[in-house]
């Protein structure tokens, strides 16, 4: 008897025993195997929940990650304390262990299949000498008559580069393992064509900072800009068109995102009051298209895919897992980039930030047990002339001069790209052992020289702002069940 059968049988026995005791009727337990039946309606691994017409599948995985030059989740150390690259701030080595269980329950109704799905787990991440245990829900949703409600993978990810790499996908629209809170409706037109209309949470990785450049504390090298956005007034609105076929899929999306600023004022967000006034509301947007294609002539199970995203005031669609860059090098060298949805200064309107990205990946199966992928991504962040003026003229006396003291080149535009390759070996069924090597490169904003305040163990002084890169490695052992 399998572990799943034993688990389901045990649950069944407890339910029946409880019912018999409640009725005060003598009860003799029957063999649990009588109560566990295979359900073939939805694929392998489903069993009927005893006494119901609902089918359930239990799955999950146990994973151990070991990282070099990356955080526990495989994110390269290009910003924050790890980006400072000093003996006291940085950890070259980090680990994360994760255990996840999923429950997929389905039943038929007059409206088609009714499905509920849960994916939850426990994680323990060790970085910079401290351990961070946590519990989480990656997925929790209900599907009914074309509607989906709950925490899901974003439907805007027509192509998911994370399937080709171990590290978190910093560039691109995919919501990573974390998922997003959403509600949508999918209309099926036949022939593989479908259309989706839905809403998605405004926060999480989608919302980037709206920067008040009249606030002296808004910018700090290597730190996510202070966020002076409005509260969440309405969710993102999304529409997706898809074509799914045996050869792969194609799709496109359009999304609307609130990028409105908070209040004017030269103090911190916490000290600004309603009397200061505020910029008018701003609606950002993002659009993208992409696809993934099967390559049976190259090898069984081989795939290739790509996705392009263009955004204004909705940069989280071009770079879901990225919040800016601050990578120090040897000596006084720094690669810098501030990411935002919009910027404003006192008594001005908010200017939307433009960002576009492309992600791509190819995976080849050398044998059924050995596969290699290559992948890459590019992100470009551009501030229009008015926004650049906020950085370099209107807002200089506050945010920029406070962050830099002096600056030889005031150009906030920057770009980020990475390339990598992952190889996995599967010596037995559902067990994979692999290694992922990635190079990440920052084309710095404000390229030139700057006088900076101290930052952790990095002293105050004159720094050279220029391009910089880093190699990160993730090794993984994972057993699915």
SEKOLNU-536702 format. One line per field, with one value per residue (C-alpha): residue in one letter; x, y, z; chain. Coordinates in nm, 2 decimals, padded with zeros to 4 digits. Layout:
BEGIN
res	(A_...) $
x	(X_...) $
y	(Y_...) $
z	(Z_...) $
chain	(A_...) $
// end
This chain:
BEGIN
res	(X_X_X_X_X_X_X_X_X_X_X_X_X_X_X_X_X_X_X_X_X_X_X_X_X_X_X_X_X_X_X_X_X_X_X_X_X_X_X_X_X_X_X_X_X_X_X_X_X_X_X_X_X_X_X_X_X_X_X_X_X_X_X_X_X_X_X_X_X_X_X_X_X_X_X_X_X_X_X_X_X_X_X_X_X_X_X_X_X_X_X_X_X_X_X_X_X_X_X_X_X_X_X_X_X_X_X_X_X_X_X_X_X_X_X_X_X_X_X_X_X_X_X_X_X_X_X_X_X_X_X_X_X_X_X_X_X_X_X_X_X_X_X_X_X_X_X_X_X_X_X_X_X_X_X_X_X_X_X_X_X_X_X_X_X_X_X_X_X_X_X_X_X_X_X_X_X_X_X_X_X_X_X_X_X_X_X_X_X_X_X_X_X_X_X_X_X_X_X_X_X_X_X_X_X_X_X_X_X_X_X_X_X_X_X_X_X_X_X_X_X_X_X_X_X_X_X_X_X_X_X_X_X_X_X_X_X_X_X_X_X_X_X_X_X_X_X_X_X_X_X_X_X_X_X_X_X_X_X_X_X_X_X_X_X_X_X_X_X_X_X_X_X_X_X_X_X_X_X_X_X_X_X_X_X_X_X_X_X_X_X_X_X_X_X_X_X_X_X_X_X_X_X_X_X_X_X_X_X_X_X_X_X_X_X_X_X_X_X_X_X_X_X_X_X_X_X_X_X_X_X_X_X_X_X_X_X_X_X_X_X_X_X_X_X_X_X_X_X_X_X_X_X_X_X_X_X_X_X_X_X_X_X_X_X_X_X_X_X_X_X_X_X_X_X_X_X_X_X_X_X_X_X_X_X_X_X_X_X_X_X_X_X_X_X_X_X_X_X_X_X_X_X_X_X_X_X_X_X_X_X_X_X_X_X_X_X_X_X_X_X_X_X_X_X_X_X_X_X_X_X_X_X_X_X_X_X_X_X_X_X_X_X_X_X_X_X_X_X_X_X_X_X_X_X_X_X_X_X_X_X_X_X_X_X_X_X_X_X_X_X_X_X_X_X_X_X_X_X_X_X) $
x	(00.00_00.14_00.19_-00.09_-00.33_-00.23_-00.29_-00.62_-00.73_-00.63_-00.83_-01.13_-01.11_-01.11_-01.41_-01.61_-01.51_-01.60_-01.95_-02.02_-01.92_-02.14_-02.44_-02.35_-02.36_-02.12_-01.87_-01.62_-01.36_-01.34_-01.02_-00.92_-00.84_-01.22_-01.26_-00.99_-01.06_-00.85_-01.01_-00.91_-01.11_-00.83_-00.51_-00.27_-00.25_-00.62_-00.83_-01.19_-01.24_-01.44_-01.81_-01.80_-01.77_-01.47_-01.13_-00.81_-00.44_-00.17_00.18_00.47_00.84_01.14_01.42_01.77_01.94_02.30_02.40_02.72_02.70_02.32_02.05_01.88_01.62_01.90_01.87_02.21_02.37_02.34_02.18_02.12_02.37_02.50_02.56_02.80_03.05_03.23_03.34_03.09_02.79_02.82_02.76_02.91_02.73_02.37_02.12_01.75_01.56_01.20_00.92_00.60_00.27_-00.01_-00.37_-00.58_-00.95_-01.19_-01.55_-01.80_-02.11_-02.37_-02.12_-01.83_-01.53_-01.52_-01.16_-00.99_-00.61_-00.37_00.01_00.17_00.50_00.78_01.11_01.43_01.67_02.02_02.19_02.44_02.47_02.10_01.83_01.48_01.22_00.88_00.55_00.38_00.10_00.22_-00.12_-00.48_-00.75_-01.10_-01.20_-01.57_-01.74_-01.45_-01.38_-01.07_-01.05_-00.74_-00.37_-00.23_00.05_00.00_-00.17_00.05_00.34_00.29_00.65_00.80_01.18_01.19_01.12_01.47_01.66_01.69_01.71_01.42_01.33_01.41_01.34_01.00_00.64_00.63_00.52_00.78_00.69_00.51_00.21_-00.04_-00.39_-00.62_-00.97_-01.04_-01.27_-01.15_-01.37_-01.28_-01.35_-01.24_-00.93_-00.71_-00.81_-00.90_-00.94_-00.90_-01.03_-00.93_-00.79_-00.46_-00.33_-00.17_00.10_00.36_00.62_00.39_00.41_00.74_00.82_00.66_00.95_00.90_01.23_01.18_01.22_01.59_01.56_01.41_01.73_02.01_02.27_02.19_01.86_01.50_01.38_01.14_00.78_00.55_00.26_-00.11_-00.26_-00.40_-00.71_-00.80_-00.64_-00.45_-00.68_-00.56_-00.67_-00.48_-00.53_-00.38_-00.35_-00.26_-00.17_00.02_00.32_00.32_00.15_00.14_-00.02_-00.03_-00.15_-00.25_-00.25_-00.35_-00.18_-00.23_00.10_-00.04_00.18_00.11_00.16_00.41_00.66_01.03_01.01_00.98_00.66_00.57_00.59_00.40_00.04_-00.26_-00.21_00.09_-00.12_-00.05_00.00_-00.29_-00.37_-00.17_-00.26_00.03_00.01_00.20_00.17_00.35_00.36_00.54_00.53_00.69_00.74_00.82_01.13_01.08_01.33_01.60_01.51_01.20_01.08_01.30_01.15_01.23_01.05_01.06_00.85_00.87_00.71_00.68_00.56_00.50_00.42_00.39_00.75_00.67_00.54_00.88_01.08_00.86_01.15_01.38_01.37_01.69_02.07_02.36_02.66_02.99_03.32_03.68_03.79_03.54_03.34_02.96_02.70_02.37_02.01_01.69_01.36_01.03_00.68_00.68_00.85_00.74_00.87_00.68_00.41_00.46_00.26_00.39_00.59_00.56_00.88_00.93_01.08_01.09_01.23_01.28_01.33_01.42_01.52_01.60_01.61_01.76_01.72_02.05_01.88_01.56_01.77_02.00_01.89_02.06_01.90_02.04_01.85_01.89_01.70_01.74_01.58_01.60_01.48_01.43_01.33_01.18_01.33_01.08_01.15_01.53_01.48_01.33_01.64_01.89_01.73_01.40_01.47_01.84_01.85_01.66_01.69_01.98_02.21_02.13_02.22_02.53_02.65_02.80_02.75_02.94_02.67_02.30_02.14_01.92_01.87_02.02_01.99_02.03_02.09_02.18_02.27_02.30_02.29_02.14_02.21_01.99_02.05_01.76_01.92_01.58_01.22_01.12_01.47_01.67_02.03_02.15_02.36_02.28_02.55_02.45_02.62_02.44_02.55_02.45_02.49_02.50_02.29_02.46_02.78_03.07_03.18_02.98_03.05_02.86_02.78_02.89_02.69_02.74_03.11_03.16_03.31_03.20_03.40_03.42_03.31_03.33_02.99_03.02_02.91_02.97_02.89_02.87_02.87_02.63_02.58_02.29_02.31_01.99_01.87_01.49_01.26_00.90_00.62) $
y	(00.00_00.34_00.62_00.82_00.53_00.47_00.83_00.85_00.52_00.64_00.96_00.75_00.52_00.81_00.97_00.65_00.57_00.92_00.89_00.56_00.67_00.98_00.76_00.53_00.23_-00.06_-00.05_-00.29_-00.13_-00.26_-00.28_00.07_-00.05_-00.09_00.28_00.42_00.40_00.53_00.83_00.83_01.14_01.39_01.20_01.00_01.02_01.11_00.91_00.94_01.10_00.82_00.88_01.16_01.21_01.44_01.33_01.44_01.43_01.49_01.60_01.82_01.83_01.86_02.09_02.20_02.49_02.59_02.94_03.13_03.50_03.48_03.50_03.19_03.20_03.22_03.60_03.74_03.97_04.30_04.53_04.58_04.46_04.18_04.43_04.63_04.34_04.39_04.13_04.25_04.31_04.02_03.65_03.47_03.15_03.09_02.80_02.75_02.43_02.40_02.14_02.19_01.99_02.04_01.92_01.92_01.84_01.82_01.72_01.74_01.97_02.10_02.39_02.16_02.08_02.25_02.26_02.38_02.38_02.45_02.46_02.54_02.48_02.56_02.72_02.78_03.03_03.08_03.40_03.63_03.41_03.40_03.15_03.25_02.98_03.06_02.91_03.02_02.96_02.97_02.88_02.87_02.90_02.79_02.74_02.72_02.77_02.95_03.17_03.15_03.31_03.31_03.30_03.19_03.23_03.55_03.48_03.75_03.50_03.36_03.24_03.15_03.18_03.04_02.70_02.72_02.85_02.79_03.15_03.38_03.55_03.91_04.02_03.96_03.95_03.61_03.63_03.36_03.08_03.33_03.38_03.67_03.73_03.75_03.68_03.62_03.47_03.26_03.22_02.93_02.97_02.63_02.54_02.63_03.00_03.16_03.51_03.61_03.92_03.97_04.16_04.11_04.26_04.60_04.53_04.26_04.25_04.44_04.78_04.96_05.29_05.62_05.85_06.20_06.35_06.65_06.41_06.42_06.06_05.92_05.79_05.59_05.41_05.04_05.07_05.05_05.41_05.53_05.48_05.78_05.62_05.63_05.34_05.06_05.22_04.95_04.63_04.59_04.51_04.25_04.09_03.80_03.63_03.28_03.01_02.67_02.38_02.06_02.25_02.50_02.83_03.20_03.48_03.85_04.07_04.42_04.54_04.87_04.97_05.26_05.47_05.77_05.96_06.05_06.39_06.67_06.77_06.78_06.55_06.18_06.01_05.96_06.34_06.48_06.59_06.63_07.01_06.97_06.88_06.60_06.53_06.42_06.05_05.85_05.53_05.31_05.03_04.73_04.51_04.20_03.90_03.57_03.20_02.87_02.60_02.23_02.11_01.74_01.74_01.85_01.61_01.47_01.72_02.00_02.35_02.71_03.03_03.41_03.70_04.08_04.33_04.71_04.93_05.29_05.34_04.96_04.85_04.55_04.38_04.42_04.33_04.16_04.04_04.35_04.67_04.84_04.79_04.88_04.66_04.78_04.66_04.67_05.01_05.29_05.15_05.12_05.01_05.19_05.19_05.32_05.15_05.32_05.33_05.71_06.02_06.36_06.68_06.94_07.11_06.89_06.61_06.25_06.12_05.76_05.55_05.35_04.99_04.71_04.36_04.04_03.69_03.38_03.02_02.69_02.34_02.03_01.67_01.48_01.17_01.12_01.16_01.45_01.80_02.14_02.48_02.81_03.13_03.51_03.83_04.20_04.50_04.87_05.15_05.49_05.82_06.08_06.43_06.57_06.30_06.34_06.70_06.60_06.41_06.67_07.01_07.04_06.76_06.80_07.00_06.73_06.37_06.36_06.59_06.42_06.08_06.18_06.52_06.58_06.41_06.45_06.30_06.31_06.04_05.80_05.56_05.21_04.86_04.51_04.17_03.82_03.49_03.15_02.77_02.50_02.12_01.87_01.49_01.26_00.94_00.80_00.89_01.23_01.30_01.58_01.70_02.01_02.32_02.66_02.92_03.27_03.60_03.93_04.26_04.62_04.91_05.18_05.49_05.82_05.69_05.91_06.01_06.09_06.19_05.94_05.92_05.61_05.29_05.01_04.93_05.13_05.47_05.81_05.94_05.99_05.68_05.59_05.49_05.24_04.90_04.59_04.22_03.92_03.54_03.35_02.97_02.76_02.39_02.20_01.86_01.81_01.51_01.53_01.31) $
z	(00.00_-00.09_00.16_00.00_00.02_00.39_00.47_00.30_00.46_00.80_00.76_00.63_00.93_01.18_01.01_01.01_01.37_01.49_01.32_01.48_01.83_01.79_01.71_02.01_01.78_01.82_01.54_01.39_01.17_00.82_00.62_00.51_00.16_00.11_00.15_-00.07_-00.44_-00.73_-00.92_-01.29_-01.39_-01.34_-01.40_-01.19_-00.81_-00.74_-00.49_-00.39_-00.05_00.13_00.13_-00.13_-00.50_-00.45_-00.57_-00.40_-00.47_-00.22_-00.34_-00.25_-00.22_00.01_-00.11_00.01_-00.15_-00.11_-00.24_-00.32_-00.37_-00.33_-00.07_00.05_-00.23_-00.50_-00.55_-00.64_-00.39_-00.58_-00.33_00.04_00.30_00.08_-00.20_00.02_-00.01_00.32_00.58_00.83_00.59_00.35_00.36_00.06_00.16_00.24_00.27_00.25_00.33_00.23_00.28_00.08_00.07_-00.18_-00.18_-00.50_-00.45_-00.75_-00.80_-01.09_-01.08_-01.32_-01.39_-01.47_-01.24_-00.90_-00.78_-00.46_-00.43_-00.14_-00.14_00.19_00.35_00.59_00.51_00.71_00.55_00.69_00.58_00.74_01.05_01.14_01.08_00.97_00.99_00.85_00.73_00.41_00.16_-00.21_-00.35_-00.21_-00.47_-00.58_-00.94_-01.05_-01.39_-01.54_-01.23_-01.01_-00.67_-00.44_-00.45_-00.78_-01.02_-01.22_-01.55_-01.72_-01.71_-02.06_-02.04_-01.70_-01.70_-01.34_-01.49_-01.64_-01.33_-00.96_-00.84_-00.81_-01.14_-01.07_-01.43_-01.60_-01.50_-01.32_-00.96_-00.86_-00.61_-00.39_-00.61_-00.60_-00.46_-00.76_-00.91_-01.28_-01.53_-01.83_-02.14_-02.36_-02.74_-02.87_-03.07_-02.77_-02.77_-02.44_-02.29_-01.93_-01.75_-01.38_-01.10_-00.91_-00.58_-00.62_-00.36_-00.32_-00.60_-00.84_-00.66_-00.67_-00.49_-00.59_-00.50_-00.35_-00.46_-00.23_00.07_00.18_00.30_-00.02_-00.17_-00.01_-00.22_-00.23_-00.06_-00.20_-00.24_00.03_-00.09_-00.10_-00.29_-00.20_-00.01_-00.21_-00.37_-00.63_-00.76_-01.08_-01.38_-01.63_-01.95_-02.11_-02.45_-02.50_-02.76_-02.62_-02.86_-02.86_-03.00_-02.71_-02.64_-02.74_-02.55_-02.47_-02.18_-02.08_-01.72_-01.55_-01.22_-00.98_-00.97_-00.77_-00.53_-00.17_-00.02_-00.09_00.17_00.25_00.55_00.58_00.47_00.84_00.92_00.61_00.67_00.45_00.44_00.22_-00.08_-00.33_-00.70_-00.91_-00.96_-01.22_-01.39_-01.50_-01.75_-01.88_-02.19_-02.30_-02.53_-02.53_-02.58_-02.52_-02.78_-02.77_-02.96_-03.02_-03.31_-03.07_-02.80_-02.62_-02.36_-02.50_-02.49_-02.58_-02.48_-02.44_-02.32_-02.37_-02.14_-02.18_-01.89_-01.78_-01.42_-01.37_-01.35_-01.14_-01.46_-01.62_-01.30_-01.04_-00.82_-00.85_-00.64_-00.74_-00.75_-00.52_-00.58_-00.44_-00.59_-00.46_-00.34_-00.38_-00.67_-00.70_-00.96_-00.88_-00.99_-00.83_-00.95_-00.92_-01.06_-01.06_-00.92_-00.81_-00.63_-00.43_-00.63_-00.94_-01.10_-01.08_-01.38_-01.48_-01.50_-01.81_-01.79_-02.04_-02.02_-02.21_-02.07_-02.25_-02.19_-02.36_-02.20_-02.36_-02.23_-02.29_-02.15_-01.95_-01.64_-01.74_-01.86_-01.91_-01.96_-02.06_-01.99_-01.99_-01.91_-01.97_-01.80_-01.90_-01.67_-01.82_-01.66_-01.89_-01.91_-01.66_-01.41_-01.47_-01.39_-01.06_-00.98_-01.11_-01.06_-00.88_-00.63_-00.61_-00.29_-00.11_-00.22_-00.46_-00.27_00.05_-00.10_-00.29_-00.15_-00.50_-00.83_-01.16_-01.38_-01.29_-01.51_-01.32_-01.61_-01.57_-01.69_-01.55_-01.73_-01.64_-01.82_-01.67_-01.71_-01.50_-01.51_-01.33_-01.28_-01.18_-01.07_-00.95_-01.01_-00.86_-00.72_-00.88_-00.80_-00.98_-01.00_-01.15_-01.23_-01.32_-01.40_-01.32_-01.46_-01.37_-01.61_-01.35_-01.33_-01.25_-01.41_-01.30_-00.95_-00.64_-00.28_-00.07_00.30_00.49_00.43_00.67_00.68_00.36_00.46_00.34_00.05_-00.32_-00.52_-00.88_-01.02_-01.30_-01.44_-01.23_-01.23_-01.00_-01.04_-00.82_-00.78_-00.64_-00.58_-00.51_-00.39_-00.43_-00.38_-00.51_-00.40) $
chain	(A_A_A_A_A_A_A_A_A_A_A_A_A_A_A_A_A_A_A_A_A_A_A_A_A_A_A_A_A_A_A_A_A_A_A_A_A_A_A_A_A_A_A_A_A_A_A_A_A_A_A_A_A_A_A_A_A_A_A_A_A_A_A_A_A_A_A_A_A_A_A_A_A_A_A_A_A_A_A_A_A_A_A_A_A_A_A_A_A_A_A_A_A_A_A_A_A_A_A_A_A_A_A_A_A_A_A_A_A_A_A_A_A_A_A_A_A_A_A_A_A_A_A_A_A_A_A_A_A_A_A_A_A_A_A_A_A_A_A_A_A_A_A_A_A_A_A_A_A_A_A_A_A_A_A_A_A_A_A_A_A_A_A_A_A_A_A_A_A_A_A_A_A_A_A_A_A_A_A_A_A_A_A_A_A_A_A_A_A_A_A_A_A_A_A_A_A_A_A_A_A_A_A_A_A_A_A_A_A_A_A_A_A_A_A_A_A_A_A_A_A_A_A_A_A_A_A_A_A_A_A_A_A_A_A_A_A_A_A_A_A_A_A_A_A_A_A_A_A_A_A_A_A_A_A_A_A_A_A_A_A_A_A_A_A_A_A_A_A_A_A_A_A_A_A_A_A_A_A_A_A_A_A_A_A_A_A_A_A_A_A_A_A_A_A_A_A_A_A_A_A_A_A_A_A_A_A_A_A_A_A_A_A_A_A_A_A_A_A_A_A_A_A_A_A_A_A_A_A_A_A_A_A_A_A_A_A_A_A_A_A_A_A_A_A_A_A_A_A_A_A_A_A_A_A_A_A_A_A_A_A_A_A_A_A_A_A_A_A_A_A_A_A_A_A_A_A_A_A_A_A_A_A_A_A_A_A_A_A_A_A_A_A_A_A_A_A_A_A_A_A_A_A_A_A_A_A_A_A_A_A_A_A_A_A_A_A_A_A_A_A_A_A_A_A_A_A_A_A_A_A_A_A_A_A_A_A_A_A_A_A_A_A_A_A_A_A_A_A_A_A_A_A_A_A_A_A_A_A_A_A_A_A_A_A_A_A_A_A_A_A_A_A_A_A_A_A_A_A_A_A) $
// end
